[in-house]
Amino acid sequence: MIKLQYDETALLDVMDKLVQKTMQMDETWEWPCGVAFYGVTDAYALTKNEEWLQLLRARVDEFIELGLPPWTVNTCAMGHCLITLYEETGEQKYNDVLLDAVGYLTGSALRFGENVLQHTVSVKDDFPEQAWADTLFMAAYLMLRVGVRDHNSSLIEDALNQYFWHIRFLQDKASGLWYHGYSHKAGNNLSGFFWARANAWAAYTMSMVGRILPEPYLYPPFMDISCSLRDQLAGLKLKQTESGLWHTVLDDEESYEELSASCGIAAAMVNNANPLHTKYAQRALEGILANISEDGRLLNVSGGTAVMRDLEGYRKVPKTWTQGWGQGLALAFLSAVLRSGK
């Protein structure tokens, strides 16, 4: 068990600022909004702050009324907030949209190899037969959540299959770290860098599997997930900087410290609850709080990042702007911290 030192009242105040700033952003129905709203619903689940739920509900209702874009792996990230909205309001429209997203993932979404989801950012075949760590948050974790909720064994097995193959394709067994992407056609990890946010997508969602899946030990792929996360966190702790954060390319000290990845990685450590990681999680908490502005912006968050061609490509991704995925992962991290104390 991890025991962290913090002021609960102060953390709740920071979370409110993050939520308020997030809901002021004009994010559209896409993955940045999906991650942001996931963070809001995670914080709501912990606090039951009705104001946050109503802000979220009003925005999602507006989206639905205006009309939704086509499904891709990335747009399916919006399904996470629909789970909460349906549970809390009972309004069928939220579940209808959610099941439509899941139907796309299990039906018409592009796949390759052993039924592995290809990462898609548009209706075009942008990255043929490529697996990205991002897919685990946007799609596999969503499928698992809905599968558990609906007692849908085939959906659960499909979600776990995504983890199984993404682990095989993306994790470096020697270091435990994850590559950003994999090309099934080329049989390699493309440019082959340990991008920090890819590691956050993997670590955070793997840390949640055992928390939401009943009797996870009865599913053989869970053993891979558990061991993968164990080895990944063991490698990640060695890459933490003195300020409690992680470089945007984990093993490149010249690349900047990146906050969205730091939040996701630290949240995974807290969720995994290995007491040996207490000092790393505590250091991360202090470093992350130092990068949240008074008006609720998570600072130093890298922009949307494709699998870049070279190291300079990752180093030069701007970190100037407030990003939905930064807001969402910050809220997920602080929610994990508060839950660990309860």
C-alpha positions as a Markdown table, in Angstrom:
| # | Residue | x | y | z |
|---|---|---|---|---|
| 1 | Met | 0.0 | 0.0 | 0.0 |
| 2 | Ile | 1.2 | 3.5 | -0.9 |
| 3 | Lys | 0.8 | 6.1 | 1.8 |
| 4 | Leu | 1.3 | 9.7 | 0.5 |
| 5 | Gln | 1.6 | 13.0 | 2.4 |
| 6 | Tyr | -0.8 | 15.7 | 1.2 |
| 7 | Asp | -3.5 | 18.2 | 2.3 |
| 8 | Glu | -6.8 | 16.8 | 1.1 |
| 9 | Thr | -8.6 | 20.2 | 1.2 |
| 10 | Ala | -5.8 | 21.7 | -0.9 |
| 11 | Leu | -6.0 | 18.8 | -3.5 |
| 12 | Leu | -9.7 | 19.1 | -3.8 |
| 13 | Asp | -9.3 | 22.8 | -4.5 |
| 14 | Val | -6.8 | 22.1 | -7.2 |
| 15 | Met | -9.1 | 19.5 | -8.7 |
| 16 | Asp | -11.9 | 22.1 | -8.8 |
| 17 | Lys | -9.7 | 24.5 | -10.6 |
| 18 | Leu | -8.7 | 21.8 | -13.1 |
| 19 | Val | -12.3 | 20.9 | -13.8 |
| 20 | Gln | -13.4 | 24.5 | -14.2 |
| 21 | Lys | -10.6 | 25.3 | -16.6 |
| 22 | Thr | -11.3 | 22.0 | -18.5 |
| 23 | Met | -15.0 | 22.9 | -19.0 |
| 24 | Gln | -14.1 | 26.3 | -20.2 |
| 25 | Met | -12.1 | 24.8 | -23.1 |
| 26 | Asp | -13.7 | 24.5 | -26.5 |
| 27 | Glu | -12.6 | 21.0 | -27.1 |
| 28 | Thr | -14.6 | 19.1 | -29.8 |
| 29 | Trp | -15.7 | 15.4 | -29.9 |
| 30 | Glu | -12.3 | 14.0 | -30.2 |
| 31 | Trp | -9.6 | 12.2 | -28.1 |
| 32 | Pro | -8.4 | 15.3 | -26.3 |
| 33 | Cys | -11.9 | 15.9 | -25.1 |
| 34 | Gly | -12.3 | 12.2 | -24.3 |
| 35 | Val | -9.3 | 12.1 | -22.0 |
| 36 | Ala | -10.3 | 15.5 | -20.4 |
| 37 | Phe | -13.8 | 14.3 | -19.7 |
| 38 | Tyr | -12.6 | 11.0 | -18.4 |
| 39 | Gly | -10.6 | 12.9 | -15.8 |
| 40 | Val | -13.7 | 15.0 | -14.9 |
| 41 | Thr | -15.8 | 11.8 | -14.5 |
| 42 | Asp | -13.1 | 10.1 | -12.5 |
| 43 | Ala | -12.9 | 13.1 | -10.2 |
| 44 | Tyr | -16.7 | 13.2 | -10.0 |
| 45 | Ala | -16.8 | 9.5 | -9.0 |
| 46 | Leu | -14.6 | 10.2 | -6.1 |
| 47 | Thr | -16.2 | 13.5 | -4.9 |
| 48 | Lys | -19.8 | 13.3 | -6.2 |
| 49 | Asn | -19.5 | 17.1 | -6.9 |
| 50 | Glu | -22.8 | 17.6 | -8.7 |
| 51 | Glu | -21.7 | 20.9 | -10.3 |
| 52 | Trp | -18.9 | 19.0 | -12.2 |
| 53 | Leu | -21.4 | 16.4 | -13.5 |
| 54 | Gln | -23.9 | 19.1 | -14.7 |
| 55 | Leu | -21.2 | 21.0 | -16.5 |
| 56 | Leu | -20.2 | 17.8 | -18.3 |
| 57 | Arg | -23.7 | 16.8 | -19.0 |
| 58 | Ala | -24.6 | 20.2 | -20.6 |
| 59 | Arg | -21.5 | 20.0 | -22.9 |
| 60 | Val | -22.2 | 16.4 | -24.0 |
| 61 | Asp | -25.8 | 17.2 | -24.7 |
| 62 | Glu | -24.7 | 20.1 | -26.9 |
| 63 | Phe | -22.4 | 17.8 | -28.8 |
| 64 | Ile | -25.2 | 15.2 | -29.4 |
| 65 | Glu | -27.6 | 17.9 | -30.5 |
| 66 | Leu | -25.1 | 19.3 | -33.0 |
| 67 | Gly | -24.2 | 15.9 | -34.4 |
| 68 | Leu | -21.3 | 13.6 | -33.8 |
| 69 | Pro | -18.3 | 12.9 | -36.2 |
| 70 | Pro | -17.5 | 9.4 | -37.6 |
| 71 | Trp | -16.1 | 6.9 | -35.2 |
| 72 | Thr | -12.3 | 6.3 | -35.1 |
| 73 | Val | -10.2 | 4.7 | -32.4 |
| 74 | Asn | -9.5 | 8.3 | -31.2 |
| 75 | Thr | -13.1 | 9.6 | -31.2 |
| 76 | Cys | -14.1 | 6.5 | -29.2 |
| 77 | Ala | -12.3 | 8.0 | -26.2 |
| 78 | Met | -15.5 | 10.1 | -25.6 |
| 79 | Gly | -17.2 | 6.9 | -24.6 |
| 80 | His | -15.6 | 7.0 | -21.2 |
| 81 | Cys | -17.7 | 10.0 | -20.0 |
| 82 | Leu | -20.8 | 8.4 | -21.5 |
| 83 | Ile | -20.5 | 5.5 | -19.0 |
| 84 | Thr | -20.7 | 7.9 | -16.1 |
| 85 | Leu | -23.5 | 10.1 | -17.6 |
| 86 | Tyr | -25.7 | 7.0 | -18.2 |
| 87 | Glu | -25.0 | 5.6 | -14.8 |
| 88 | Glu | -25.8 | 8.9 | -13.1 |
| 89 | Thr | -28.8 | 10.0 | -15.1 |
| 90 | Gly | -30.3 | 6.9 | -16.6 |
| 91 | Glu | -30.8 | 8.7 | -19.9 |
| 92 | Gln | -30.7 | 6.1 | -22.7 |
| 93 | Lys | -29.2 | 8.5 | -25.3 |
| 94 | Tyr | -25.9 | 8.3 | -23.5 |
| 95 | Asn | -25.8 | 4.6 | -23.6 |
| 96 | Asp | -27.0 | 4.5 | -27.2 |
| 97 | Val | -24.0 | 6.6 | -28.3 |
| 98 | Leu | -21.7 | 4.6 | -26.1 |
| 99 | Leu | -22.9 | 1.2 | -27.6 |
| 100 | Asp | -22.6 | 2.7 | -31.1 |
| 101 | Ala | -18.9 | 3.4 | -30.4 |
| 102 | Val | -18.3 | -0.1 | -29.0 |
| 103 | Gly | -20.2 | -1.5 | -32.1 |
| 104 | Tyr | -17.7 | 0.3 | -34.3 |
| 105 | Leu | -14.7 | -1.1 | -32.4 |
| 106 | Thr | -16.0 | -4.6 | -32.5 |
| 107 | Gly | -17.4 | -4.4 | -36.0 |
| 108 | Ser | -16.0 | -2.1 | -38.6 |
| 109 | Ala | -12.8 | -0.8 | -37.0 |
| 110 | Leu | -9.6 | -1.7 | -38.9 |
| 111 | Arg | -7.7 | -4.6 | -37.5 |
| 112 | Phe | -4.7 | -6.7 | -38.4 |
| 113 | Gly | -2.9 | -9.8 | -37.3 |
| 114 | Glu | -4.5 | -11.6 | -34.4 |
| 115 | Asn | -7.6 | -9.2 | -34.4 |
| 116 | Val | -5.5 | -6.3 | -33.2 |
| 117 | Leu | -7.0 | -2.8 | -33.5 |
| 118 | Gln | -5.2 | -0.5 | -35.9 |
| 119 | His | -4.8 | 2.9 | -34.5 |
| 120 | Thr | -7.0 | 5.3 | -36.4 |
| 121 | Val | -7.2 | 9.1 | -36.2 |
| 122 | Ser | -9.6 | 9.6 | -39.2 |
| 123 | Val | -11.8 | 7.6 | -41.5 |
| 124 | Lys | -8.8 | 7.1 | -43.8 |
| 125 | Asp | -6.3 | 4.3 | -43.5 |
| 126 | Asp | -3.6 | 6.7 | -42.1 |
| 127 | Phe | -1.3 | 4.2 | -40.4 |
| 128 | Pro | -1.8 | 0.8 | -42.1 |
| 129 | Glu | -1.3 | -2.1 | -39.7 |
| 130 | Gln | 0.2 | 0.1 | -36.9 |
| 131 | Ala | -0.4 | -0.5 | -33.2 |
| 132 | Trp | 0.0 | 2.6 | -31.0 |
| 133 | Ala | 0.0 | 2.6 | -27.2 |
| 134 | Asp | -2.7 | 5.3 | -27.4 |
| 135 | Thr | -5.2 | 2.7 | -28.5 |
| 136 | Leu | -5.2 | 1.1 | -25.0 |
| 137 | Phe | -6.7 | 4.2 | -23.5 |
| 138 | Met | -9.0 | 5.3 | -26.3 |
| 139 | Ala | -10.4 | 1.9 | -27.1 |
| 140 | Ala | -9.3 | -1.2 | -25.2 |
| 141 | Tyr | -9.9 | 0.2 | -21.8 |
| 142 | Leu | -13.3 | 1.5 | -22.9 |
| 143 | Met | -14.2 | -1.9 | -24.2 |
| 144 | Leu | -13.2 | -3.5 | -21.0 |
| 145 | Arg | -15.2 | -1.1 | -18.9 |
| 146 | Val | -18.3 | -1.7 | -21.0 |
| 147 | Gly | -17.7 | -5.4 | -21.1 |
| 148 | Val | -17.5 | -5.6 | -17.3 |
| 149 | Arg | -20.6 | -3.4 | -16.8 |
| 150 | Asp | -22.7 | -5.4 | -19.3 |
| 151 | His | -21.3 | -8.8 | -18.3 |
| 152 | Asn | -20.2 | -9.3 | -21.9 |
| 153 | Ser | -17.6 | -12.0 | -21.9 |
| 154 | Ser | -16.7 | -11.6 | -25.6 |
| 155 | Leu | -16.1 | -7.9 | -25.2 |
| 156 | Ile | -13.9 | -8.5 | -22.1 |
| 157 | Glu | -11.9 | -11.1 | -24.0 |
| 158 | Asp | -11.5 | -8.8 | -27.0 |
| 159 | Ala | -10.3 | -6.0 | -24.8 |
| 160 | Leu | -7.8 | -8.2 | -23.0 |
| 161 | Asn | -6.6 | -9.5 | -26.4 |
| 162 | Gln | -5.7 | -5.9 | -27.3 |
| 163 | Tyr | -3.5 | -5.7 | -24.2 |
| 164 | Phe | -1.9 | -9.0 | -24.9 |
| 165 | Trp | -0.8 | -8.0 | -28.4 |
| 166 | His | 0.1 | -4.4 | -27.6 |
| 167 | Ile | 2.4 | -5.8 | -24.8 |
| 168 | Arg | 4.0 | -8.1 | -27.3 |
| 169 | Phe | 4.4 | -5.4 | -29.9 |
| 170 | Leu | 5.4 | -2.4 | -27.8 |
| 171 | Gln | 7.2 | -3.4 | -24.6 |
| 172 | Asp | 11.0 | -3.7 | -24.5 |
| 173 | Lys | 11.6 | -6.7 | -22.3 |
| 174 | Ala | 15.1 | -5.6 | -21.3 |
| 175 | Ser | 14.1 | -2.2 | -19.9 |
| 176 | Gly | 10.4 | -2.7 | -19.3 |
| 177 | Leu | 9.7 | 0.5 | -21.2 |
| 178 | Trp | 7.2 | 0.9 | -24.0 |
| 179 | Tyr | 7.8 | 2.1 | -27.5 |
| 180 | His | 5.3 | 4.5 | -29.1 |
| 181 | Gly | 4.3 | 2.4 | -32.0 |
| 182 | Tyr | 4.7 | -0.8 | -34.0 |
| 183 | Ser | 4.4 | -1.5 | -37.7 |
| 184 | His | 3.1 | -5.0 | -38.4 |
| 185 | Lys | 4.0 | -4.6 | -42.1 |
| 186 | Ala | 7.7 | -3.7 | -41.3 |
| 187 | Gly | 7.9 | -5.9 | -38.2 |
| 188 | Asn | 9.5 | -3.1 | -36.2 |
| 189 | Asn | 8.9 | -0.3 | -33.7 |
| 190 | Leu | 9.2 | 2.4 | -36.4 |
| 191 | Ser | 11.6 | 5.1 | -35.1 |
| 192 | Gly | 11.9 | 3.2 | -31.9 |
| 193 | Phe | 11.7 | 5.7 | -29.1 |
| 194 | Phe | 10.4 | 5.3 | -25.5 |
| 195 | Trp | 8.0 | 8.2 | -25.7 |
| 196 | Ala | 6.7 | 9.0 | -22.2 |
| 197 | Arg | 3.0 | 9.5 | -22.9 |
| 198 | Ala | 2.9 | 6.2 | -24.7 |
| 199 | Asn | 4.2 | 4.7 | -21.5 |
| 200 | Ala | 1.5 | 6.6 | -19.6 |
| 201 | Trp | -1.3 | 5.3 | -21.8 |
| 202 | Ala | -0.1 | 1.7 | -21.2 |
| 203 | Ala | 0.8 | 2.0 | -17.5 |
| 204 | Tyr | -2.4 | 3.9 | -16.4 |
| 205 | Thr | -4.8 | 1.6 | -18.3 |
| 206 | Met | -3.0 | -1.6 | -17.2 |
| 207 | Ser | -3.2 | -0.4 | -13.6 |
| 208 | Met | -6.9 | -0.1 | -13.9 |
| 209 | Val | -7.6 | -3.6 | -15.3 |
| 210 | Gly | -7.3 | -5.4 | -12.0 |
| 211 | Arg | -9.4 | -2.7 | -10.3 |
| 212 | Ile | -12.4 | -3.1 | -12.6 |
| 213 | Leu | -12.2 | -6.7 | -13.8 |
| 214 | Pro | -13.9 | -9.1 | -11.3 |
| 215 | Glu | -11.7 | -12.1 | -10.5 |
| 216 | Pro | -9.0 | -11.0 | -13.0 |
| 217 | Tyr | -6.8 | -13.9 | -12.1 |
| 218 | Leu | -9.2 | -16.2 | -14.0 |
| 219 | Tyr | -8.2 | -14.6 | -17.3 |
| 220 | Pro | -4.8 | -15.7 | -18.6 |
| 221 | Pro | -4.1 | -12.4 | -20.4 |
| 222 | Phe | -4.3 | -10.6 | -17.0 |
| 223 | Met | -1.2 | -12.4 | -16.0 |
| 224 | Asp | 0.6 | -10.8 | -18.9 |
| 225 | Ile | -0.9 | -7.4 | -18.0 |
| 226 | Ser | 0.2 | -7.7 | -14.4 |
| 227 | Cys | 3.7 | -8.7 | -15.2 |
| 228 | Ser | 4.0 | -6.1 | -17.9 |
| 229 | Leu | 3.0 | -3.4 | -15.6 |
| 230 | Arg | 5.3 | -4.7 | -12.9 |
| 231 | Asp | 8.3 | -4.6 | -15.2 |
| 232 | Gln | 7.3 | -1.3 | -16.8 |
| 233 | Leu | 7.0 | 0.6 | -13.4 |
| 234 | Ala | 10.3 | -0.9 | -12.3 |
| 235 | Gly | 11.9 | 0.6 | -15.4 |
| 236 | Leu | 10.0 | 3.9 | -15.1 |
| 237 | Lys | 11.1 | 4.6 | -11.6 |
| 238 | Leu | 14.7 | 4.7 | -12.8 |
| 239 | Lys | 13.9 | 7.4 | -15.3 |
| 240 | Gln | 12.2 | 9.8 | -12.9 |
| 241 | Thr | 14.0 | 13.1 | -12.7 |
| 242 | Glu | 14.9 | 14.9 | -9.5 |
| 243 | Ser | 11.8 | 17.1 | -9.8 |
| 244 | Gly | 9.6 | 14.0 | -9.7 |
| 245 | Leu | 8.8 | 14.0 | -13.5 |
| 246 | Trp | 9.7 | 12.2 | -16.6 |
| 247 | His | 11.3 | 13.4 | -19.8 |
| 248 | Thr | 9.2 | 13.3 | -23.0 |
| 249 | Val | 11.6 | 10.7 | -24.3 |
| 250 | Leu | 12.3 | 8.7 | -21.2 |
| 251 | Asp | 15.9 | 7.9 | -21.8 |
| 252 | Asp | 16.9 | 11.3 | -23.3 |
| 253 | Glu | 17.9 | 13.8 | -20.6 |
| 254 | Glu | 18.0 | 16.6 | -23.2 |
| 255 | Ser | 14.3 | 16.3 | -23.9 |
| 256 | Tyr | 12.0 | 18.3 | -21.7 |
| 257 | Glu | 10.1 | 17.1 | -18.7 |
| 258 | Glu | 6.5 | 16.4 | -19.8 |
| 259 | Leu | 3.5 | 16.7 | -17.5 |
| 260 | Ser | 0.7 | 14.6 | -19.0 |
| 261 | Ala | 3.0 | 11.6 | -19.1 |
| 262 | Ser | 4.2 | 12.3 | -15.6 |
| 263 | Cys | 0.6 | 12.3 | -14.4 |
| 264 | Gly | -0.3 | 9.1 | -16.1 |
| 265 | Ile | 2.8 | 7.3 | -15.0 |
| 266 | Ala | 2.4 | 8.5 | -11.4 |
| 267 | Ala | -1.3 | 7.5 | -11.3 |
| 268 | Ala | -0.3 | 4.0 | -12.4 |
| 269 | Met | 2.2 | 3.8 | -9.5 |
| 270 | Val | -0.5 | 4.9 | -7.0 |
| 271 | Asn | -3.1 | 2.5 | -8.5 |
| 272 | Asn | -0.6 | -0.4 | -8.5 |
| 273 | Ala | 0.0 | 0.3 | -4.8 |
| 274 | Asn | 3.5 | -1.2 | -4.6 |
| 275 | Pro | 4.9 | 0.3 | -1.3 |
| 276 | Leu | 8.4 | 0.4 | -2.8 |
| 277 | His | 7.1 | 3.1 | -5.2 |
| 278 | Thr | 5.9 | 5.4 | -2.4 |
| 279 | Lys | 8.9 | 7.8 | -2.6 |
| 280 | Tyr | 8.5 | 8.0 | -6.4 |
| 281 | Ala | 4.8 | 8.7 | -6.2 |
| 282 | Gln | 5.4 | 11.3 | -3.5 |
| 283 | Arg | 8.1 | 13.1 | -5.5 |
| 284 | Ala | 5.7 | 13.0 | -8.5 |
| 285 | Leu | 2.9 | 14.6 | -6.5 |
| 286 | Glu | 5.1 | 17.5 | -5.5 |
| 287 | Gly | 6.4 | 17.9 | -9.0 |
| 288 | Ile | 3.0 | 17.8 | -10.6 |
| 289 | Leu | 1.4 | 20.2 | -8.2 |
| 290 | Ala | 4.2 | 22.7 | -8.9 |
| 291 | Asn | 3.1 | 22.6 | -12.6 |
| 292 | Ile | -0.6 | 23.4 | -12.1 |
| 293 | Ser | -1.3 | 27.1 | -12.5 |
| 294 | Glu | -3.5 | 29.1 | -10.2 |
| 295 | Asp | -6.2 | 29.1 | -12.9 |
| 296 | Gly | -6.2 | 25.3 | -13.2 |
| 297 | Arg | -4.0 | 24.6 | -16.2 |
| 298 | Leu | -1.6 | 21.7 | -16.3 |
| 299 | Leu | 1.6 | 23.3 | -17.6 |
| 300 | Asn | 4.3 | 21.8 | -19.9 |
| 301 | Val | 2.1 | 19.3 | -21.7 |
| 302 | Ser | 3.4 | 18.2 | -25.1 |
| 303 | Gly | 1.1 | 18.7 | -28.1 |
| 304 | Gly | -0.5 | 15.9 | -30.0 |
| 305 | Thr | 2.3 | 13.6 | -31.2 |
| 306 | Ala | 2.4 | 11.1 | -34.0 |
| 307 | Val | 5.2 | 8.5 | -34.1 |
| 308 | Met | 7.9 | 10.9 | -35.0 |
| 309 | Arg | 10.7 | 10.2 | -37.5 |
| 310 | Asp | 13.6 | 11.0 | -35.2 |
| 311 | Leu | 14.6 | 12.2 | -31.7 |
| 312 | Glu | 14.5 | 15.8 | -32.6 |
| 313 | Gly | 10.9 | 15.4 | -33.7 |
| 314 | Tyr | 9.9 | 14.4 | -30.1 |
| 315 | Arg | 12.1 | 17.1 | -28.6 |
| 316 | Lys | 10.5 | 19.9 | -30.6 |
| 317 | Val | 6.9 | 19.1 | -30.0 |
| 318 | Pro | 5.6 | 22.3 | -28.4 |
| 319 | Lys | 4.6 | 22.3 | -24.7 |
| 320 | Thr | 3.2 | 25.8 | -24.6 |
| 321 | Trp | -0.6 | 25.2 | -24.6 |
| 322 | Thr | -3.2 | 23.9 | -22.3 |
| 323 | Gln | -4.3 | 20.4 | -23.6 |
| 324 | Gly | -7.3 | 18.3 | -22.8 |
| 325 | Trp | -5.2 | 15.2 | -22.2 |
| 326 | Gly | -3.1 | 17.0 | -19.7 |
| 327 | Gln | -6.2 | 18.2 | -17.8 |
| 328 | Gly | -7.7 | 14.7 | -17.8 |
| 329 | Leu | -4.6 | 12.9 | -16.7 |
| 330 | Ala | -3.9 | 15.4 | -14.0 |
| 331 | Leu | -7.4 | 14.8 | -12.6 |
| 332 | Ala | -7.0 | 11.0 | -12.9 |
| 333 | Phe | -3.7 | 11.3 | -10.9 |
| 334 | Leu | -5.1 | 13.5 | -8.1 |
| 335 | Ser | -8.2 | 11.2 | -7.9 |
| 336 | Ala | -5.9 | 8.2 | -7.5 |
| 337 | Val | -3.9 | 10.0 | -4.8 |
| 338 | Leu | -7.1 | 10.8 | -2.8 |
| 339 | Arg | -8.4 | 7.2 | -3.3 |
| 340 | Ser | -5.2 | 5.8 | -2.0 |
| 341 | Gly | -5.7 | 7.7 | 1.3 |
| 342 | Lys | -9.2 | 6.2 | 1.7 |
